[in-house]
Amino acid sequence: MIRTITLTLAAAFTLSACASAPVEDVSSNPADAGPPPELIGLAASNQDISTARIRPEDGCYWYEHRGRVETTLLPVLTPSGQRICLPAQT
C-alpha cells in the first residue's frame, strides 16, 4: 500500500515538471499584415511564412513551426538554406 502511494506521488511529481514553454512573442509586424511579398518570393516552400516576423535581436525572419508536441520559432530559409535577414543598419 505504502509502495503504491509512494510510486504514485513520485510519478505525479515527475510529470508535473513536464510543462510546455510558451513561445516568446517577438513580433515586430502587426498580426494582420501578413508576410511581405518579397519574403514570399525568397522563402523555401516547406515553411509556414504566414507567421513570419522579424526578431529584433538578429534582424532575421523567423516563423512558428507547430509540431505535434510544441510550437517552436525557426528561421525562415531560402531554398538553398540561407537565412533571410534585413540589411544591417549602420
mmCIF file as gemmi writes it, N, C-alpha and C atoms, coordinates in Angstrom:
data_model
loop_
_atom_site.group_PDB
_atom_site.id
_atom_site.type_symbol
_atom_site.label_atom_id
_atom_site.label_alt_id
_atom_site.label_comp_id
_atom_site.label_asym_id
_atom_site.label_entity_id
_atom_site.label_seq_id
_atom_site.pdbx_PDB_ins_code
_atom_site.Cartn_x
_atom_site.Cartn_y
_atom_site.Cartn_z
_atom_site.occupancy
_atom_site.B_iso_or_equiv
_atom_site.pdbx_formal_charge
_atom_site.auth_seq_id
_atom_site.auth_asym_id
_atom_site.pdbx_PDB_model_num
ATOM 1 N N . MET Axp A 1 ? 0.822 -1.193 0 1 0 ? 1 A 1
ATOM 2 C CA . MET Axp A 1 ? 0 0 0 1 0 ? 1 A 1
ATOM 3 C C . MET Axp A 1 ? 0.864 1.254 0 1 0 ? 1 A 1
ATOM 4 N N . ILE Axp A 2 ? 1.839 1.297 0.921 1 0 ? 2 A 1
ATOM 5 C CA . ILE Axp A 2 ? 2.714 2.463 1.004 1 0 ? 2 A 1
ATOM 6 C C . ILE Axp A 2 ? 3.549 2.574 -0.271 1 0 ? 2 A 1
ATOM 7 N N . ARG Axp A 3 ? 3.952 1.442 -0.829 1 0 ? 3 A 1
ATOM 8 C CA . ARG Axp A 3 ? 4.737 1.442 -2.057 1 0 ? 3 A 1
ATOM 9 C C . ARG Axp A 3 ? 3.918 2.031 -3.209 1 0 ? 3 A 1
ATOM 10 N N . THR Axp A 4 ? 2.65 1.696 -3.313 1 0 ? 4 A 1
ATOM 11 C CA . THR Axp A 4 ? 1.786 2.207 -4.366 1 0 ? 4 A 1
ATOM 12 C C . THR Axp A 4 ? 1.618 3.718 -4.24 1 0 ? 4 A 1
ATOM 13 N N . ILE Axp A 5 ? 1.4 4.184 -3.033 1 0 ? 5 A 1
ATOM 14 C CA . ILE Axp A 5 ? 1.234 5.617 -2.808 1 0 ? 5 A 1
ATOM 15 C C . ILE Axp A 5 ? 2.528 6.354 -3.131 1 0 ? 5 A 1
ATOM 16 N N . THR Axp A 6 ? 3.652 5.795 -2.712 1 0 ? 6 A 1
ATOM 17 C CA . THR Axp A 6 ? 4.951 6.419 -2.985 1 0 ? 6 A 1
ATOM 18 C C . THR Axp A 6 ? 5.211 6.502 -4.488 1 0 ? 6 A 1
ATOM 19 N N . LEU Axp A 7 ? 4.945 5.419 -5.213 1 0 ? 7 A 1
ATOM 20 C CA . LEU Axp A 7 ? 5.144 5.414 -6.657 1 0 ? 7 A 1
ATOM 21 C C . LEU Axp A 7 ? 4.203 6.396 -7.352 1 0 ? 7 A 1
ATOM 22 N N . THR Axp A 8 ? 2.965 6.49 -6.888 1 0 ? 8 A 1
ATOM 23 C CA . THR Axp A 8 ? 2.004 7.426 -7.471 1 0 ? 8 A 1
ATOM 24 C C . THR Axp A 8 ? 2.449 8.863 -7.248 1 0 ? 8 A 1
ATOM 25 N N . LEU Axp A 9 ? 2.886 9.177 -6.042 1 0 ? 9 A 1
ATOM 26 C CA . LEU Axp A 9 ? 3.369 10.529 -5.757 1 0 ? 9 A 1
ATOM 27 C C . LEU Axp A 9 ? 4.632 10.848 -6.552 1 0 ? 9 A 1
ATOM 28 N N . ALA Axp A 10 ? 5.531 9.881 -6.684 1 0 ? 10 A 1
ATOM 29 C CA . ALA Axp A 10 ? 6.757 10.105 -7.455 1 0 ? 10 A 1
ATOM 30 C C . ALA Axp A 10 ? 6.426 10.343 -8.929 1 0 ? 10 A 1
ATOM 31 N N . ALA Axp A 11 ? 5.473 9.589 -9.472 1 0 ? 11 A 1
ATOM 32 C CA . ALA Axp A 11 ? 5.082 9.777 -10.873 1 0 ? 11 A 1
ATOM 33 C C . ALA Axp A 11 ? 4.429 11.142 -11.066 1 0 ? 11 A 1
ATOM 34 N N . ALA Axp A 12 ? 3.556 11.538 -10.143 1 0 ? 12 A 1
ATOM 35 C CA . ALA Axp A 12 ? 2.9 12.842 -10.251 1 0 ? 12 A 1
ATOM 36 C C . ALA Axp A 12 ? 3.918 13.975 -10.154 1 0 ? 12 A 1
ATOM 37 N N . PHE Axp A 13 ? 4.88 13.842 -9.272 1 0 ? 13 A 1
ATOM 38 C CA . PHE Axp A 13 ? 5.914 14.86 -9.118 1 0 ? 13 A 1
ATOM 39 C C . PHE Axp A 13 ? 6.775 14.954 -10.378 1 0 ? 13 A 1
ATOM 40 N N . THR Axp A 14 ? 7.145 13.812 -10.926 1 0 ? 14 A 1
ATOM 41 C CA . THR Axp A 14 ? 7.969 13.783 -12.132 1 0 ? 14 A 1
ATOM 42 C C . THR Axp A 14 ? 7.233 14.397 -13.313 1 0 ? 14 A 1
ATOM 43 N N . LEU Axp A 15 ? 5.966 14.062 -13.491 1 0 ? 15 A 1
ATOM 44 C CA . LEU Axp A 15 ? 5.203 14.581 -14.616 1 0 ? 15 A 1
ATOM 45 C C . LEU Axp A 15 ? 4.842 16.048 -14.462 1 0 ? 15 A 1
ATOM 46 N N . SER Axp A 16 ? 4.823 16.541 -13.243 1 0 ? 16 A 1
ATOM 47 C CA . SER Axp A 16 ? 4.486 17.95 -13.046 1 0 ? 16 A 1
ATOM 48 C C . SER Axp A 16 ? 5.582 18.87 -13.597 1 0 ? 16 A 1
ATOM 49 N N . ALA Axp A 17 ? 6.779 18.345 -13.774 1 0 ? 17 A 1
ATOM 50 C CA . ALA Axp A 17 ? 7.87 19.133 -14.342 1 0 ? 17 A 1
ATOM 51 C C . ALA Axp A 17 ? 7.753 19.256 -15.855 1 0 ? 17 A 1
ATOM 52 N N . CYS Axp A 18 ? 6.882 18.484 -16.468 1 0 ? 18 A 1
ATOM 53 C CA . CYS Axp A 18 ? 6.715 18.499 -17.926 1 0 ? 18 A 1
ATOM 54 C C . CYS Axp A 18 ? 5.679 19.541 -18.323 1 0 ? 18 A 1
ATOM 55 N N . ALA Axp A 19 ? 6.094 20.758 -18.393 1 0 ? 19 A 1
ATOM 56 C CA . ALA Axp A 19 ? 5.2 21.837 -18.827 1 0 ? 19 A 1
ATOM 57 C C . ALA Axp A 19 ? 5.783 22.443 -20.089 1 0 ? 19 A 1
ATOM 58 N N . SER Axp A 20 ? 4.924 22.817 -21.005 1 0 ? 20 A 1
ATOM 59 C CA . SER Axp A 20 ? 5.417 23.399 -22.246 1 0 ? 20 A 1
ATOM 60 C C . SER Axp A 20 ? 5.825 24.848 -22.006 1 0 ? 20 A 1
ATOM 61 N N . ALA Axp A 21 ? 6.929 25.232 -22.623 1 0 ? 21 A 1
ATOM 62 C CA . ALA Axp A 21 ? 7.402 26.604 -22.514 1 0 ? 21 A 1
ATOM 63 C C . ALA Axp A 21 ? 6.627 27.472 -23.496 1 0 ? 21 A 1
ATOM 64 N N . PRO Axp A 22 ? 6.177 28.621 -23.074 1 0 ? 22 A 1
ATOM 65 C CA . PRO Axp A 22 ? 5.442 29.488 -24.002 1 0 ? 22 A 1
ATOM 66 C C . PRO Axp A 22 ? 6.369 30.027 -25.08 1 0 ? 22 A 1
ATOM 67 N N . VAL Axp A 23 ? 5.828 30.224 -26.264 1 0 ? 23 A 1
ATOM 68 C CA . VAL Axp A 23 ? 6.59 30.812 -27.356 1 0 ? 23 A 1
ATOM 69 C C . VAL Axp A 23 ? 6.682 32.305 -27.105 1 0 ? 23 A 1
ATOM 70 N N . GLU Axp A 24 ? 7.882 32.811 -27.141 1 0 ? 24 A 1
ATOM 71 C CA . GLU Axp A 24 ? 8.118 34.227 -26.89 1 0 ? 24 A 1
ATOM 72 C C . GLU Axp A 24 ? 7.492 35.071 -27.994 1 0 ? 24 A 1
ATOM 73 N N . ASP Axp A 25 ? 6.754 36.098 -27.589 1 0 ? 25 A 1
ATOM 74 C CA . ASP Axp A 25 ? 6.144 36.993 -28.57 1 0 ? 25 A 1
ATOM 75 C C . ASP Axp A 25 ? 7.172 38.041 -28.963 1 0 ? 25 A 1
ATOM 76 N N . VAL Axp A 26 ? 7.741 37.857 -30.142 1 0 ? 26 A 1
ATOM 77 C CA . VAL Axp A 26 ? 8.785 38.771 -30.608 1 0 ? 26 A 1
ATOM 78 C C . VAL Axp A 26 ? 8.356 39.478 -31.884 1 0 ? 26 A 1
ATOM 79 N N . SER Axp A 27 ? 7.063 39.572 -32.095 1 0 ? 27 A 1
ATOM 80 C CA . SER Axp A 27 ? 6.588 40.127 -33.36 1 0 ? 27 A 1
ATOM 81 C C . SER Axp A 27 ? 6.873 41.618 -33.434 1 0 ? 27 A 1
ATOM 82 N N . SER Axp A 28 ? 7.345 42.023 -34.59 1 0 ? 28 A 1
ATOM 83 C CA . SER Axp A 28 ? 7.531 43.439 -34.841 1 0 ? 28 A 1
ATOM 84 C C . SER Axp A 28 ? 6.584 43.907 -35.938 1 0 ? 28 A 1
ATOM 85 N N . ASN Axp A 29 ? 5.873 42.949 -36.569 1 0 ? 29 A 1
ATOM 86 C CA . ASN Axp A 29 ? 4.871 43.26 -37.587 1 0 ? 29 A 1
ATOM 87 C C . ASN Axp A 29 ? 3.488 43.073 -36.989 1 0 ? 29 A 1
ATOM 88 N N . PRO Axp A 30 ? 2.517 43.852 -37.405 1 0 ? 30 A 1
ATOM 89 C CA . PRO Axp A 30 ? 1.148 43.588 -36.953 1 0 ? 30 A 1
ATOM 90 C C . PRO Axp A 30 ? 0.703 42.208 -37.425 1 0 ? 30 A 1
ATOM 91 N N . ALA Axp A 31 ? -0.096 41.537 -36.611 1 0 ? 31 A 1
ATOM 92 C CA . ALA Axp A 31 ? -0.507 40.169 -36.922 1 0 ? 31 A 1
ATOM 93 C C . ALA Axp A 31 ? -1.334 40.08 -38.193 1 0 ? 31 A 1
ATOM 94 N N . ASP Axp A 32 ? -2.083 41.128 -38.516 1 0 ? 32 A 1
ATOM 95 C CA . ASP Axp A 32 ? -2.95 41.061 -39.69 1 0 ? 32 A 1
ATOM 96 C C . ASP Axp A 32 ? -2.26 41.504 -40.979 1 0 ? 32 A 1
ATOM 97 N N . ALA Axp A 33 ? -1.013 41.956 -40.91 1 0 ? 33 A 1
ATOM 98 C CA . ALA Axp A 33 ? -0.323 42.45 -42.091 1 0 ? 33 A 1
ATOM 99 C C . ALA Axp A 33 ? 0.106 41.323 -43.021 1 0 ? 33 A 1
ATOM 100 N N . GLY Axp A 34 ? 0.433 40.15 -42.484 1 0 ? 34 A 1
ATOM 101 C CA . GLY Axp A 34 ? 0.908 39.046 -43.301 1 0 ? 34 A 1
ATOM 102 C C . GLY Axp A 34 ? 2.343 39.263 -43.729 1 0 ? 34 A 1
ATOM 103 N N . PRO Axp A 35 ? 2.935 38.255 -44.355 1 0 ? 35 A 1
ATOM 104 C CA . PRO Axp A 35 ? 4.334 38.387 -44.762 1 0 ? 35 A 1
ATOM 105 C C . PRO Axp A 35 ? 4.483 39.328 -45.95 1 0 ? 35 A 1
ATOM 106 N N . PRO Axp A 36 ? 5.594 40.044 -46.025 1 0 ? 36 A 1
ATOM 107 C CA . PRO Axp A 36 ? 5.805 40.937 -47.166 1 0 ? 36 A 1
ATOM 108 C C . PRO Axp A 36 ? 5.984 40.131 -48.454 1 0 ? 36 A 1
ATOM 109 N N . PRO Axp A 37 ? 5.616 40.683 -49.597 1 0 ? 37 A 1
ATOM 110 C CA . PRO Axp A 37 ? 5.697 39.95 -50.859 1 0 ? 37 A 1
ATOM 111 C C . PRO Axp A 37 ? 7.106 39.485 -51.211 1 0 ? 37 A 1
ATOM 112 N N . GLU Axp A 38 ? 8.121 40.281 -50.862 1 0 ? 38 A 1
ATOM 113 C CA . GLU Axp A 38 ? 9.486 39.865 -51.181 1 0 ? 38 A 1
ATOM 114 C C . GLU Axp A 38 ? 9.904 38.632 -50.375 1 0 ? 38 A 1
ATOM 115 N N . LEU Axp A 39 ? 9.355 38.472 -49.168 1 0 ? 39 A 1
ATOM 116 C CA . LEU Axp A 39 ? 9.649 37.283 -48.368 1 0 ? 39 A 1
ATOM 117 C C . LEU Axp A 39 ? 9.028 36.053 -49.008 1 0 ? 39 A 1
ATOM 118 N N . ILE Axp A 40 ? 7.827 36.204 -49.538 1 0 ? 40 A 1
ATOM 119 C CA . ILE Axp A 40 ? 7.147 35.076 -50.191 1 0 ? 40 A 1
ATOM 120 C C . ILE Axp A 40 ? 7.976 34.567 -51.362 1 0 ? 40 A 1
ATOM 121 N N . GLY Axp A 41 ? 8.593 35.471 -52.103 1 0 ? 41 A 1
ATOM 122 C CA . GLY Axp A 41 ? 9.402 35.073 -53.25 1 0 ? 41 A 1
ATOM 123 C C . GLY Axp A 41 ? 10.733 34.45 -52.869 1 0 ? 41 A 1
ATOM 124 N N . LEU Axp A 42 ? 11.271 34.787 -51.693 1 0 ? 42 A 1
ATOM 125 C CA . LEU Axp A 42 ? 12.588 34.285 -51.283 1 0 ? 42 A 1
ATOM 126 C C . LEU Axp A 42 ? 12.539 32.989 -50.488 1 0 ? 42 A 1
ATOM 127 N N . ALA Axp A 43 ? 11.465 32.747 -49.733 1 0 ? 43 A 1
ATOM 128 C CA . ALA Axp A 43 ? 11.408 31.63 -48.784 1 0 ? 43 A 1
ATOM 129 C C . ALA Axp A 43 ? 11.202 30.29 -49.483 1 0 ? 43 A 1
ATOM 130 N N . ALA Axp A 44 ? 11.777 29.257 -48.896 1 0 ? 44 A 1
ATOM 131 C CA . ALA Axp A 44 ? 11.561 27.89 -49.377 1 0 ? 44 A 1
ATOM 132 C C . ALA Axp A 44 ? 10.1 27.515 -49.15 1 0 ? 44 A 1
ATOM 133 N N . SER Axp A 45 ? 9.605 26.593 -49.942 1 0 ? 45 A 1
ATOM 134 C CA . SER Axp A 45 ? 8.172 26.286 -49.943 1 0 ? 45 A 1
ATOM 135 C C . SER Axp A 45 ? 7.706 25.449 -48.76 1 0 ? 45 A 1
ATOM 136 N N . ASN Axp A 46 ? 8.59 24.826 -48 1 0 ? 46 A 1
ATOM 137 C CA . ASN Axp A 46 ? 8.17 23.944 -46.914 1 0 ? 46 A 1
ATOM 138 C C . ASN Axp A 46 ? 8.044 24.656 -45.566 1 0 ? 46 A 1
ATOM 139 N N . GLN Axp A 47 ? 7.852 25.975 -45.576 1 0 ? 47 A 1
ATOM 140 C CA . GLN Axp A 47 ? 7.76 26.761 -44.354 1 0 ? 47 A 1
ATOM 141 C C . GLN Axp A 47 ? 6.432 27.511 -44.308 1 0 ? 47 A 1
ATOM 142 N N . ASP Axp A 48 ? 5.891 27.67 -43.098 1 0 ? 48 A 1
ATOM 143 C CA . ASP Axp A 48 ? 4.64 28.419 -42.922 1 0 ? 48 A 1
ATOM 144 C C . ASP Axp A 48 ? 4.996 29.882 -42.658 1 0 ? 48 A 1
ATOM 145 N N . ILE Axp A 49 ? 5.189 30.649 -43.723 1 0 ? 49 A 1
ATOM 146 C CA . ILE Axp A 49 ? 5.618 32.033 -43.533 1 0 ? 49 A 1
ATOM 147 C C . ILE Axp A 49 ? 4.466 32.966 -43.195 1 0 ? 49 A 1
ATOM 148 N N . SER Axp A 50 ? 3.263 32.43 -43.049 1 0 ? 50 A 1
ATOM 149 C CA . SER Axp A 50 ? 2.145 33.278 -42.624 1 0 ? 50 A 1
ATOM 150 C C . SER Axp A 50 ? 2.355 33.79 -41.203 1 0 ? 50 A 1
ATOM 151 N N . THR Axp A 51 ? 3.207 33.102 -40.433 1 0 ? 51 A 1
ATOM 152 C CA . THR Axp A 51 ? 3.511 33.527 -39.063 1 0 ? 51 A 1
ATOM 153 C C . THR Axp A 51 ? 4.871 34.206 -38.967 1 0 ? 51 A 1
ATOM 154 N N . ALA Axp A 52 ? 5.485 34.532 -40.111 1 0 ? 52 A 1
ATOM 155 C CA . ALA Axp A 52 ? 6.84 35.099 -40.115 1 0 ? 52 A 1
ATOM 156 C C . ALA Axp A 52 ? 6.865 36.473 -39.471 1 0 ? 52 A 1
ATOM 157 N N . ARG Axp A 53 ? 7.954 36.74 -38.779 1 0 ? 53 A 1
ATOM 158 C CA . ARG Axp A 53 ? 8.179 38.027 -38.137 1 0 ? 53 A 1
ATOM 159 C C . ARG Axp A 53 ? 9.678 38.261 -38.016 1 0 ? 53 A 1
ATOM 160 N N . ILE Axp A 54 ? 10.064 39.5 -37.823 1 0 ? 54 A 1
ATOM 161 C CA . ILE Axp A 54 ? 11.472 39.848 -37.667 1 0 ? 54 A 1
ATOM 162 C C . ILE Axp A 54 ? 11.802 39.873 -36.179 1 0 ? 54 A 1
ATOM 163 N N . ARG Axp A 55 ? 12.855 39.17 -35.806 1 0 ? 55 A 1
ATOM 164 C CA . ARG Axp A 55 ? 13.321 39.236 -34.42 1 0 ? 55 A 1
ATOM 165 C C . ARG Axp A 55 ? 14.303 40.395 -34.306 1 0 ? 55 A 1
ATOM 166 N N . PRO Axp A 56 ? 14.08 41.307 -33.375 1 0 ? 56 A 1
ATOM 167 C CA . PRO Axp A 56 ? 14.964 42.469 -33.233 1 0 ? 56 A 1
ATOM 168 C C . PRO Axp A 56 ? 16.398 42.079 -32.856 1 0 ? 56 A 1
ATOM 169 N N . GLU Axp A 57 ? 16.584 40.925 -32.213 1 0 ? 57 A 1
ATOM 170 C CA . GLU Axp A 57 ? 17.912 40.513 -31.775 1 0 ? 57 A 1
ATOM 171 C C . GLU Axp A 57 ? 18.878 40.304 -32.935 1 0 ? 57 A 1
ATOM 172 N N . ASP Axp A 58 ? 18.362 39.774 -34.057 1 0 ? 58 A 1
ATOM 173 C CA . ASP Axp A 58 ? 19.258 39.466 -35.167 1 0 ? 58 A 1
ATOM 174 C C . ASP Axp A 58 ? 18.816 40.063 -36.505 1 0 ? 58 A 1
ATOM 175 N N . GLY Axp A 59 ? 17.622 40.65 -36.564 1 0 ? 59 A 1
ATOM 176 C CA . GLY Axp A 59 ? 17.148 41.258 -37.8 1 0 ? 59 A 1
ATOM 177 C C . GLY Axp A 59 ? 16.753 40.258 -38.872 1 0 ? 59 A 1
ATOM 178 N N . CYS Axp A 60 ? 16.534 39.009 -38.485 1 0 ? 60 A 1
ATOM 179 C CA . CYS Axp A 60 ? 16.168 37.959 -39.439 1 0 ? 60 A 1
ATOM 180 C C . CYS Axp A 60 ? 14.707 37.562 -39.258 1 0 ? 60 A 1
ATOM 181 N N . TYR Axp A 61 ? 14.136 36.98 -40.321 1 0 ? 61 A 1
ATOM 182 C CA . TYR Axp A 61 ? 12.767 36.486 -40.26 1 0 ? 61 A 1
ATOM 183 C C . TYR Axp A 61 ? 12.728 35.119 -39.595 1 0 ? 61 A 1
ATOM 184 N N . TRP Axp A 62 ? 11.737 34.918 -38.734 1 0 ? 62 A 1
ATOM 185 C CA . TRP Axp A 62 ? 11.504 33.651 -38.046 1 0 ? 62 A 1
ATOM 186 C C . TRP Axp A 62 ? 10.026 33.313 -38.194 1 0 ? 62 A 1
ATOM 187 N N . TYR Axp A 63 ? 9.693 32.029 -38.215 1 0 ? 63 A 1
ATOM 188 C CA . TYR Axp A 63 ? 8.293 31.608 -38.297 1 0 ? 63 A 1
ATOM 189 C C . TYR Axp A 63 ? 7.997 30.567 -37.228 1 0 ? 63 A 1
ATOM 190 N N . GLU Axp A 64 ? 6.723 30.39 -36.921 1 0 ? 64 A 1
ATOM 191 C CA . GLU Axp A 64 ? 6.307 29.415 -35.916 1 0 ? 64 A 1
ATOM 192 C C . GLU Axp A 64 ? 6.102 28.059 -36.575 1 0 ? 64 A 1
ATOM 193 N N . HIS Axp A 65 ? 6.898 27.088 -36.146 1 0 ? 65 A 1
ATOM 194 C CA . HIS Axp A 65 ? 6.707 25.708 -36.599 1 0 ? 65 A 1
ATOM 195 C C . HIS Axp A 65 ? 5.855 25.014 -35.548 1 0 ? 65 A 1
ATOM 196 N N . ARG Axp A 66 ? 4.676 24.588 -35.941 1 0 ? 66 A 1
ATOM 197 C CA . ARG Axp A 66 ? 3.754 23.952 -34.995 1 0 ? 66 A 1
ATOM 198 C C . ARG Axp A 66 ? 3.921 22.439 -35.1 1 0 ? 66 A 1
ATOM 199 N N . GLY Axp A 67 ? 4.667 21.888 -34.168 1 0 ? 67 A 1
ATOM 200 C CA . GLY Axp A 67 ? 4.891 20.446 -34.118 1 0 ? 67 A 1
ATOM 201 C C . GLY Axp A 67 ? 3.792 19.749 -33.349 1 0 ? 67 A 1
ATOM 202 N N . ARG Axp A 68 ? 3.906 18.427 -33.247 1 0 ? 68 A 1
ATOM 203 C CA . ARG Axp A 68 ? 2.893 17.661 -32.523 1 0 ? 68 A 1
ATOM 204 C C . ARG Axp A 68 ? 2.945 17.941 -31.029 1 0 ? 68 A 1
ATOM 205 N N . VAL Axp A 69 ? 4.118 18.305 -30.521 1 0 ? 69 A 1
ATOM 206 C CA . VAL Axp A 69 ? 4.285 18.498 -29.086 1 0 ? 69 A 1
ATOM 207 C C . VAL Axp A 69 ? 4.362 19.972 -28.703 1 0 ? 69 A 1
ATOM 208 N N . GLU Axp A 70 ? 5.089 20.76 -29.483 1 0 ? 70 A 1
ATOM 209 C CA . GLU Axp A 70 ? 5.28 22.159 -29.117 1 0 ? 70 A 1
ATOM 210 C C . GLU Axp A 70 ? 5.405 23.035 -30.361 1 0 ? 70 A 1
ATOM 211 N N . THR Axp A 71 ? 5.283 24.325 -30.146 1 0 ? 71 A 1
ATOM 212 C CA . THR Axp A 71 ? 5.469 25.311 -31.206 1 0 ? 71 A 1
ATOM 213 C C . THR Axp A 71 ? 6.829 25.967 -30.992 1 0 ? 71 A 1
ATOM 214 N N . THR Axp A 72 ? 7.619 26.008 -32.06 1 0 ? 72 A 1
ATOM 215 C CA . THR Axp A 72 ? 8.99 26.497 -31.978 1 0 ? 72 A 1
ATOM 216 C C . THR Axp A 72 ? 9.226 27.57 -33.027 1 0 ? 72 A 1
ATOM 217 N N . LEU Axp A 73 ? 9.995 28.585 -32.684 1 0 ? 73 A 1
ATOM 218 C CA . LEU Axp A 73 ? 10.404 29.584 -33.671 1 0 ? 73 A 1
ATOM 219 C C . LEU Axp A 73 ? 11.609 29.056 -34.44 1 0 ? 73 A 1
ATOM 220 N N . LEU Axp A 74 ? 11.51 29.072 -35.764 1 0 ? 74 A 1
ATOM 221 C CA . LEU Axp A 74 ? 12.588 28.628 -36.643 1 0 ? 74 A 1
ATOM 222 C C . LEU Axp A 74 ? 12.909 29.737 -37.637 1 0 ? 74 A 1
ATOM 223 N N . PRO Axp A 75 ? 14.162 29.835 -38.076 1 0 ? 75 A 1
ATOM 224 C CA . PRO Axp A 75 ? 14.494 30.874 -39.056 1 0 ? 75 A 1
ATOM 225 C C . PRO Axp A 75 ? 13.89 30.55 -40.415 1 0 ? 75 A 1
ATOM 226 N N . VAL Axp A 76 ? 13.443 31.591 -41.111 1 0 ? 76 A 1
ATOM 227 C CA . VAL Axp A 76 ? 12.948 31.425 -42.48 1 0 ? 76 A 1
ATOM 228 C C . VAL Axp A 76 ? 14.174 31.275 -43.376 1 0 ? 76 A 1
ATOM 229 N N . LEU Axp A 77 ? 14.168 30.228 -44.193 1 0 ? 77 A 1
ATOM 230 C CA . LEU Axp A 77 ? 15.312 29.92 -45.04 1 0 ? 77 A 1
ATOM 231 C C . LEU Axp A 77 ? 14.944 30.002 -46.514 1 0 ? 77 A 1
ATOM 232 N N . THR Axp A 78 ? 15.949 30.277 -47.337 1 0 ? 78 A 1
ATOM 233 C CA . THR Axp A 78 ? 15.789 30.23 -48.788 1 0 ? 78 A 1
ATOM 234 C C . THR Axp A 78 ? 15.867 28.768 -49.225 1 0 ? 78 A 1
ATOM 235 N N . PRO Axp A 79 ? 15.536 28.451 -50.471 1 0 ? 79 A 1
ATOM 236 C CA . PRO Axp A 79 ? 15.67 27.068 -50.939 1 0 ? 79 A 1
ATOM 237 C C . PRO Axp A 79 ? 17.1 26.531 -50.819 1 0 ? 79 A 1
ATOM 238 N N . SER Axp A 80 ? 18.095 27.403 -50.827 1 0 ? 80 A 1
ATOM 239 C CA . SER Axp A 80 ? 19.484 26.951 -50.687 1 0 ? 80 A 1
ATOM 240 C C . SER Axp A 80 ? 19.934 26.852 -49.232 1 0 ? 80 A 1
ATOM 241 N N . GLY Axp A 81 ? 19.038 27.169 -48.279 1 0 ? 81 A 1
ATOM 242 C CA . GLY Axp A 81 ? 19.355 27.018 -46.862 1 0 ? 81 A 1
ATOM 243 C C . GLY Axp A 81 ? 19.898 28.257 -46.175 1 0 ? 81 A 1
ATOM 244 N N . GLN Axp A 82 ? 19.879 29.395 -46.827 1 0 ? 82 A 1
ATOM 245 C CA . GLN Axp A 82 ? 20.366 30.64 -46.234 1 0 ? 82 A 1
ATOM 246 C C . GLN Axp A 82 ? 19.245 31.333 -45.458 1 0 ? 82 A 1
ATOM 247 N N . ARG Axp A 83 ? 19.597 31.932 -44.318 1 0 ? 83 A 1
ATOM 248 C CA . ARG Axp A 83 ? 18.615 32.682 -43.534 1 0 ? 83 A 1
ATOM 249 C C . ARG Axp A 83 ? 18.262 33.968 -44.263 1 0 ? 83 A 1
ATOM 250 N N . ILE Axp A 84 ? 17.025 34.426 -44.088 1 0 ? 84 A 1
ATOM 251 C CA . ILE Axp A 84 ? 16.572 35.668 -44.716 1 0 ? 84 A 1
ATOM 252 C C . ILE Axp A 84 ? 16.562 36.759 -43.648 1 0 ? 84 A 1
ATOM 253 N N . CYS Axp A 85 ? 17.432 37.742 -43.826 1 0 ? 85 A 1
ATOM 254 C CA . CYS Axp A 85 ? 17.6 38.82 -42.84 1 0 ? 85 A 1
ATOM 255 C C . CYS Axp A 85 ? 17.511 40.171 -43.53 1 0 ? 85 A 1
ATOM 256 N N . LEU Axp A 86 ? 17.214 41.189 -42.736 1 0 ? 86 A 1
ATOM 257 C CA . LEU Axp A 86 ? 17.229 42.561 -43.227 1 0 ? 86 A 1
ATOM 258 C C . LEU Axp A 86 ? 18.671 43.03 -43.324 1 0 ? 86 A 1
ATOM 259 N N . PRO Axp A 87 ? 18.957 43.993 -44.196 1 0 ? 87 A 1
ATOM 260 C CA . PRO Axp A 87 ? 20.313 44.532 -44.252 1 0 ? 87 A 1
ATOM 261 C C . PRO Axp A 87 ? 20.681 45.184 -42.927 1 0 ? 87 A 1
ATOM 262 N N . ALA Axp A 88 ? 21.943 45.065 -42.544 1 0 ? 88 A 1
ATOM 263 C CA . ALA Axp A 88 ? 22.417 45.648 -41.287 1 0 ? 88 A 1
ATOM 264 C C . ALA Axp A 88 ? 22.318 47.172 -41.365 1 0 ? 88 A 1
ATOM 265 N N . GLN Axp A 89 ? 21.814 47.764 -40.291 1 0 ? 89 A 1
ATOM 266 C CA . GLN Axp A 89 ? 21.685 49.224 -40.237 1 0 ? 89 A 1
ATOM 267 C C . GLN Axp A 89 ? 22.931 49.806 -39.613 1 0 ? 89 A 1
ATOM 268 N N . THR Axp A 90 ? 23.48 50.828 -40.22 1 0 ? 90 A 1
ATOM 269 C CA . THR Axp A 90 ? 24.695 51.446 -39.673 1 0 ? 90 A 1
ATOM 270 C C . THR Axp A 90 ? 24.405 52.796 -39.099 1 0 ? 90 A 1
